Amino acid sequence: MAEKNIYGNTPPMLGAKNLTDASEYDTDVLFYGVPWEASSTWGDYTGVELGPKQIRLSSARYSTYLPELDHINVEDHLTFGDVGDVTINPHNVPDTVGNIEEFADKLWGSGKFLVGLGGDHSVTYPILKSLTKTGKKVGIIHLDSHYDNNEEFEGDKYARSTPFKRLYETEGIRNESMIHTGIKGPRNKPENGRAAKEAGAVTLTINDIRAQSDLKAYANEIYDMASKDVDVVYLTICSDVLDFAFNPGGPVDGNGLNSYELLTMIYEFGKRGLCGMDYVEVYPMQDANQNSAHFVSTAILYVLAGHVQGGHHDK
């Protein structure tokens, strides 16, 4: 029997069990949405707060079977739950940041594999600040065209262009195990590269990736860097790490990864072991066919397939 909708006509992600009213979380994977857009950094290029709804709607089209990955059916190995969305306050940025952190506190406390649906990239900061409160030292694989490490944007220190600057400052994050991966293009500024270097974070550009003859082996090298001297590794994916040809519902950034390259890398990360992930910066209003929102289901399933095939969990 199909689960009741999360809200309105919006079903749970990938047919998950609806846990919006649950007092305890009894599934292996927990999906949650963060329908939040903080300061918009480019005029009216907006609407990312609609991402969680559209990603869930699009996910209704898909099973969890991946014939190209040894015919794995992910739901044979992992159970899925959807806990709904963080409550946001559009008129109070600090209040919303606090809500995200508080929401994540309970989720991390459950010990489950967390999958966050953005929202803009600012949501990653409170999610990971919450994770550090568990006492674990955290490494981060950050897949993105952009550093997102500005000091502030028009006075907002929690804008979508700032989360990794806040994370550099967060106790429990090992900056040397923060791997900015896929960085490219002139929407970065010189001060972004300098800030990453000064913090001790690692920069891997699109050219570093493209220079590799063995993408799977390189993905494992990236994981090795992120996992050094930490307890857990977290994966955060901005849609624009993909070339805009593969990401019509994201920012217009060329010279990016293709979908095969992204999936190949994150599958390897999943096999090595992740504590959770988020996928952010999907703009449904920019995408007539919702291609970008549809792709999120595949990306998540590749990570989870790796999680299973790496031996990290089996029900």
N, C-alpha and C positions, 0 to 999 in steps of 0.2 A: 504494500500500500504506500502510495506517495506521501511524503511528509507534508504537513501544512506549510504554507508559505511563510517566509521570514517576515514579510510585510506586503500588503497589497497583492500584486500579481508576481512578486519576486520569490522564486523558490530557493531553498537551501543550495549552497554551492555543490555542484557535481552530485546531486541527489543525496546529500548528507542528511544525517539525523538532525532534526530541529532541536537545538539545545538552548533556545533563547530564554526559556523559563526554567531551565534546569538548575538545581542547587549543587549538583555534582556533574563532572564531565567524565563520561564513561566510554569515550572513543579514543582512538590512537592519534587522530589528527583533528585539530580544531581550526576551522575557518572563521575569520571575523573580518568585518568591514570597517574602514575608517573614512567616511564620506566627507572629507575635509579638504578645502582649499583655503590656504592662508593668503598672504599677500600675493596677488597675481603679478608675475615679474615681466609680463610682456603684454601690455594693453589689454585687449579683450580676448586674448587666447586663453580661454577659461572653460570651466565646466567639469573639471576633474573630480569634483565631489560626487558626480553621478557615476563614477567608475564602479564602485561596489555593486550597485544595482544592475548595471549593464553586464558586468562580468558574470554575475549570478544568472541573469536571464540567458546569456549566451551559453552558459555551461549546461543548460538543460538539453542541449543538442547532443551531448557526448556521453559515451560509456567511459570506463576506466581501463579499457583493453588497448594495448599497444603491440600490434603484431611485429613491428620492427625491432622491438626490444625483447627478443626471446619469447614472444607471445605472452608477456606478462599481463595479467588482469589485476590491477593494483588493489581493487577492493576484495580480492581473495586473500589478501595479506594484511590490509589495514582497514580499520573502521573510521568513518568520517562523521564529524559533527560540525554544525554551524551555529555559533553562539550569537549571531546577529551583529549589530553595529554599535560602535562607540557613540555615546551622546555628545553632540557638538554644540557649541555656542558660537554662531557666526559673528557675533558682535564682541567677542571677548577671546582673543587669541590665547593668553596665558591660562584662562579657564579651560579651554579645549585641550591644550597641551597637558594640563593636569588630569583631565578626564581620560585621555589616551593612556597616560602612565598608570593611572589607577585601574583602568580596565585590564591593562596588560599584566598588572600585578597578580591578579587571580589566575589568569591564563598560564603565566610562567610557573606559578605555584602548583599547577596541576601536573607538571612534568610531561605534558603532551607535546607533539610536534605542532608548532603554530604556523599558520599561513595567513598573513595579513593582506587585505585587498585595499589598495589606496584609491582615491586620495592622492595628494601630492607628496613629494619626497620629504617634506617636513615631518611626516608622521613617524619616520624611522627613528628620530632622536628619542621621543618619549618611550617608544617600544623598547629600545635598547637600554635606555636609562633604567627602565623597570627590570630588564634582565640582569643588569649588574647588581641589583639589590638582592639577588639570590646568593651573592657571594662568589659567583663564577667570574673568571677572567675571560673576556670576550675578544675574539678575532672576527673581522668582518670582510667578506668578499662583496665589493660594491661594484656592480655592473652598470655603467652609465657613460654617456658622452661627456658629462660635466662633473666637476669636482663637488659642486654644491657645498662649498666651504667658505662662503662669504661671511664676513663678520656680522652684517645685518643687511636688510633691504628696506630703505625708506623708514628706518627706525624700528623695524620688526626683526628681532634677533631669532625668531622662530619661522621665518619665511622659508619657502621651498628651496631657496638657494643657500641656506645656512646650516642644514642639519649636521654635516660632517665637521664643521667648525665647533659646534656644540659638543659633538662626540669626542673631538680631540681633547676637550676640556673635562671629560667625564671620567672620574675614577672608576676603574674596572674595565675600561676599554684599553687594550694594548695598541697604541698607535702604530707601532712597527708591524703589527699584524692586521692593519687596515689596508686592504689592497684595492686601490682605485683602478678599475679594470675597464678598458675600452675607451679611455679618455681621448677626445678628439675635438677639433673644430674651434672656430673663432667666437663661439659664445662663451668660451672660457676666457679669462683674463690673466695677465702675467702674475697678478697677486694670488690667484688661485693655486698655480703651480708652486709658488714660493711658500704659501701657507702649508701645503701638504708636505713639502720638504722640511720645513722648520718643525713641523709636528712629528716628523719621523715616519709618516705614512709612505706607502709604496705606490708609485705611479706606473701603470702598464698601459701604453697607448694602443690605439687600433693598429698602428704599424708594428708594435711589438707582437701583437697577436698574429697579424698577417705574415710575419716573417717566419712563423713556425711551420715546419714540415709535418709535425705530428700534433694536432690540436688536442687530442686526448691526453697525451703526455704533458703538454703544456698546462692543461687544466689541473692536472695533478701537482705540477710545480706551484701553481697559484695556490692550491689548497695547502700545500706544505708551508708556504709563506704565511698564510692566514692562521694556520693552526699552531705555529711556533709559540711556545710558552704561554698558551691559553688553555682554558678548560673546554670551551665550546666555540664553534664557528657558525656565524649567521650569514645568510645570503640576502642581499637586497638588490632588486632589479628595477631600474628605471626603464620604461619602455623605449626611450630614445637611444639606448645602447644599440638597438636595431637600426639599420638604415631605414629612412622613411619609406622606402619602397616596400618594406615589410611591416611598417608601423604607421599606417595612414591615420590612425587615431592618436597620434603622439606628436611631439614637436618636430618641426621640419629640419632634421639633421641628416645629412648625407654621409657617405664614407663609413657607414656603420656595419655591424655584423649582419649576416643574413640569418634567417630563422634556423637553418641547419646548424650553423656555427654556435648560436646561442644554446640550442637544445643539447648539442654535443657537450658543451662545457658544463652546463648545470647538471646534466645526468652524471658526469664524473664527480662533481662536487657532492651530489647526493649519495653516491656510492661510498665516498670517503667519510661522510658523517656530518650532518648539520643539525642544529637544534631547532631551526625554524627559518622562515623566509618571509619576505613581502614582495609584492609586485605593484608598482606605483606609476602614476602619470599616464593614465589612459583617459582620453578625452572623447567621450561618446558623441558630443555635439559636433566634433570635427570629422566624423567618420560615418559616412552614409550607410555603409554595409557592416559596420561594427567589427571589421576585421581584427583590429587590435584587441578588443574585448574578448573575441572568440579565441585568440591565440593564448590568452592567459591560462585557459584550461589545459592546453597541451603542455605549456611550460611547467605548470604545477605538477602535472602527472609525470613528466620526465624526472623532476626532482624526487618525487615520491617513489617512482620505480627504482631510481638509484638507491634510495633509502632502504628499500626492501632488498634489492639485489646485493647491496653491500653488507647485508646481514645485520642491520641495525634494529630491525623489529619484524616480528611475524606473529600474527594473532593465533 
